[in-house]
């Protein structure tokens, strides 16, 4: 199990979190998503290392931007 952290900008409420969660959950290999509009933190868990570009694209599809990933 691996966890990848992302910093997301633009989220202001629980609905924002839900939008990001729904998009990121569709990325191949993702098994869990934790997101906080208060901190901008997005944690993605997966069995194998996740495709960061796919996660970033999913966040952008939800209408937000990743400013940093670790």
C-alpha positions as CSV (number, residue, x, y, z in Angstrom):
1,X,0.0,0.0,0.0
2,X,1.4,3.4,-0.9
3,X,0.1,6.9,-0.1
4,X,0.8,9.9,-2.3
5,X,0.2,13.4,-1.1
6,X,-0.9,16.4,-3.2
7,X,-1.6,20.0,-2.4
8,X,-4.7,21.3,-4.1
9,X,-5.8,25.0,-4.5
10,X,-9.3,26.4,-5.0
11,X,-11.4,24.2,-2.7
12,X,-13.6,26.1,-0.3
13,X,-16.2,23.6,1.0
14,X,-17.4,20.0,1.4
15,X,-18.9,20.0,-2.1
16,X,-15.4,20.8,-3.5
17,X,-14.0,17.9,-1.5
18,X,-16.7,15.6,-2.9
19,X,-16.0,16.7,-6.5
20,X,-12.3,16.0,-6.1
21,X,-12.9,12.7,-4.4
22,X,-15.3,11.5,-7.1
23,X,-12.9,12.3,-9.9
24,X,-9.7,10.9,-8.2
25,X,-11.5,7.6,-7.2
26,X,-11.9,6.9,-11.0
27,X,-8.1,6.8,-11.5
28,X,-6.8,3.3,-12.1
29,X,-5.4,1.7,-9.0
30,X,-6.7,4.2,-6.5
31,X,-8.1,2.4,-3.4
32,X,-8.7,5.4,-1.1
33,X,-9.0,9.2,-1.2
34,X,-8.8,11.6,1.7
35,X,-9.2,15.3,0.9
36,X,-9.6,18.5,3.1
37,X,-10.7,21.8,1.7
38,X,-9.4,23.4,4.9
39,X,-5.8,22.3,4.4
40,X,-5.9,21.7,0.6
41,X,-4.3,18.2,1.3
42,X,-5.2,15.3,-0.9
43,X,-4.0,11.8,0.1
44,X,-4.3,9.0,-2.4
45,X,-3.8,5.4,-1.4
46,X,-3.1,2.6,-3.9
47,X,-1.7,-0.9,-3.9
48,X,1.0,0.2,-6.4
49,X,2.5,3.7,-6.9
50,X,-0.3,5.8,-8.5
51,X,0.1,7.6,-11.8
52,X,0.6,11.2,-10.6
53,X,-0.3,12.7,-13.9
54,X,-3.6,10.9,-13.9
55,X,-4.4,12.1,-10.4
56,X,-3.5,15.7,-11.4
57,X,-5.7,15.4,-14.5
58,X,-8.6,14.2,-12.3
59,X,-8.2,17.1,-9.9
60,X,-8.2,19.5,-12.9
61,X,-11.3,17.8,-14.3
62,X,-13.0,18.6,-11.0
63,X,-12.1,22.2,-11.5
64,X,-9.1,22.6,-9.1
65,X,-5.3,22.7,-9.4
66,X,-2.5,20.6,-7.9
67,X,0.3,23.0,-6.8
68,X,2.6,20.3,-5.3
69,X,2.9,16.6,-5.1
70,X,5.1,14.4,-2.9
